[in-house]
Amino acid sequence: MSNFAKYFTKSFRMSCILNIETSTNVCSVAVSQDGAPIFSEVDRSGPNHAVKLGQFVDQALSFIDSHAIPLDVVAVSGGPGSYTGLRIGVSMAKGVCYGMEARLVSVPTLQLMTVPVLLHKDIEDDALLCPMIDARRMEVYAAVYDRALHELRPVQADVVETDTYREFLDRHPVYFFGNGAAKCMDIIQHPNAHFIEGIEPLAKYMFPLAEKRIALEQYEDVAYYVPFYLKDFVAKPAKDLLHTPNS
């Protein structure tokens, strides 16, 4: 078992958590208890969160009810990511909290993406992790963490160039992953740069980070919580308004 797994499976009070993840085109919901996922649904067909999320949450709550499990906490992926996706996920999480009298915790999306890497990949002790979410064009939402998830560089929107992460690459092996990393493979040319494919933020991996926040009593105010959008939403004008013929 990795040091990460040992850290998150010791001493914390285990709760039944409904986990909701909608930060990218992937929509997922999971139920976790006693430090393990016991229910999971994932949709990768595109940004269908407004339809799929309600279905998945209904199935998850039915599963919880049929197993007579008291729901303690709702965990939601808190961003950064898709503005619309985050809004849909947080709105659903708040609704369940109000309806079920559950507490709310927020899991940073980029930290969430490190969980499958830390649990399932064999990486060096001094390796750094750089999860990336596609922010369109050559921009990504990214942060840099060590293996204990200490934040070495905070979350920001990066326009990726050859030397964007050189200060870390010159000293450590750095693992890049997420849907933003694919478009950086041909740009980041450094012997310490490694790319891991197939990593995405999924609800079934939220429970270690959610349980840590529960143990530390880092709950959100259900009424006032908003996700970390990082950028303001900019609505695109409708084409028919741009091309309205002169009267």
N, C-alpha and C positions, 0 to 999 in steps of 0.2 A: 504494500500500500504506500502511495506517495505521501510526502510530508503534508501536502495540501489536503489529501483525503483524511489523514490522521487528525489534522487540526480541526477540521469541520465535523468530525464524528465523535469528538470527545466532549464531555461535560455540559453541552448545551441541552436545554430542555427541548425535547422534540415536540412539534406541533403538527396539526393537520393544516396544510397550506394549499390554497388554490392559487396556482401560478399562471399568469397571463402574459404572453409575449406577442407584441404586434409592431415591433419597431422597423421591420423590413417587409418585403413582399411575402415572407413566410408568416403564417398565423399559427400559433400553437397554444395549447392549454394543457396543464398537468396538475395532478393532485399528488402531494408528497406527504409522507408520514414516517416517523421514526427514521429520518435520514435517508429516505429512498423514495423514488417516484412509484406510485401504485396505480396511476391512470395517466394516459397521455394521448393527445390527438394533435395531428399536424396537417396543415394544408399548404402545399407549395405551388398551387396553380396560379398564383398571382395575387394582386391586391384586392382580395375578396373579404377583407376583415369584417365589413359591416354585415355580411351574411354569415360567414363561417364562425365568427367568434361567438355569437349568440347561441348557435347550435352546439358548439363545443362546451361552452359554459353550462348549458342545460344538461348535457350528457354528464359532465363532471359533477354537478350538484346532485343529479339522480344517482350517480355512483356513490357519492358520499352518503346520501340518505339511505340507500339500499344496504349499506354496510354499517349503518348506525354510528357513523363517525362524526363527532362534533367538529365543525369548522372553526378554527381559531383565527386564521389570518388569511388575507388575500395579498399576494405579492404581485406587483406589476413591474414590467420592464420600463425603466424611467427615462430612457434616452441616453444619448442622442439617436436620431433616426428619422424615419418618415413622420412629418408633421401630422398628417391625417391618421396614420397608423397609431401613433402614440396617443392622440386624442381619443380614438375609438377604444383603445385598451384601457386607458385611465378612466374613461366614462363608465365602462363596463365594471371595472374593479370597484369604483365608488358605489355603483348601484348594488353590487353584491354585498359590500360592506354594510350599507344601510339596511338592506333587506335581511341579512343574516346576523347583524350585530357583530361583525368581525372587525378586527384591526387591519390596518393597511400598512404595508412596507413597500418601499421602492428599491429596486435592484438596478444599479447602473448597467446599461446595456453593454458597454465595452468590457466591463469586468465580467459580465455573464459569459461573453464569448471566450474568455480565458479558461473557463471551467473544464470543457472537454479536452483542451490542450493539456492542462495540468493533471487531469485524471488519467488520460489515455495515451499521451505522447511521452517518449523518452527524450528529454532535453537536458542540456548541461546545467549544472548547479548555478552557474553565473549567467545563464541565459536571460535575456529580456524579452518581453512579450509586447507586440504592437498590434492589437486588434484594429481593424479598419472597416468602416461602413461607407459604402459608395454614396457620395454626395453630389454626383453628376459631374460631367466634364472630367477634369483631372483632379478634382477635389475629393478628399475623404475626411470623415470624422475619425480621429485617431487619438490614442494616448499610449504612453509607454509605462509598463509595470515591470517590477522584478517578480520572482517566483512566489514571493509572499504577498503579492498584490499591493506593494507599496507603490504609490504613484510617483514615478520619476519625471514624468512630464505630463501636465494636465491635458484634459480633453480639449481639442481645438480642431478647427477646420483647416486642413493642410492642402495646399496646392503642391502636389508631389513633384519634386525635381531630384536630380542625381544626388545632391548633398543634403536633402531635407533631414535625414536621420544619421548623418555621418558622425556626429558627436557621440552617439551611442554605438554605432557600428565599429568605430575605431577601437573600442574598448571591450565590447562584448559580442557574442553571437546574439542576433536579434531575429525573432520569429514573427513574420508578418502573416496575418490570416484574416478571413472575413471577405465579404463580397467586394470590398474596396481594394483588397490586396491584389486581385487578379490583374487589374489594369496598371499595377506598379511593377510587375515582374521585369519588364523590359527597361524600366527607368532606373530602378535601384540595383546598380551593379557593384556589389561589394562582396568579398569572400566571406564575410560574417553574416550576410543576409540569407535567410532561409524562409521559404514560403510553404505554408501548410494549406492544402486545399480541403474543401468540404466543411469548413467550420462556419456555423451560423448560430445566431442567438435562438435558443429553443427553451420552452417553458420547463422541460424535464430536467434542465441543468440549473434552474434557478434556486433550488432548495438550499444548497450550502450557503449561498450568500444571504438568502432570506432568513435562514436560521441564525446566522451570525447577528443580523439586525434585531431579531427577536430577543436573543440573549442579551444584547446591549440596550434593549428597549428603545430602539431607534424607529419609532412608529411615526407615520405621517398623519397630519390633520386631514381627515377625509374631506371636509368641506372646502379647504383652501389649497390642497396639494395640486400642483401642476407639474407636468414632466419637464425634463431638461431638453428643450428644443434646440439649443445652441444657436440656431438662426431663426429670425422672424419669418413667418410665412408670408410669401409674396404671391398673391393671386394673379394668374395670367388673364389678361383681358380676352373676352370672347372674340373669335374671328369675325362674327357678324357685326360686332360693334366697331371693329377696326376698319371694316370695309363698307360701312353704311353709305349708300349712294347719296349724293347731294340732292336735296329736294328742289 
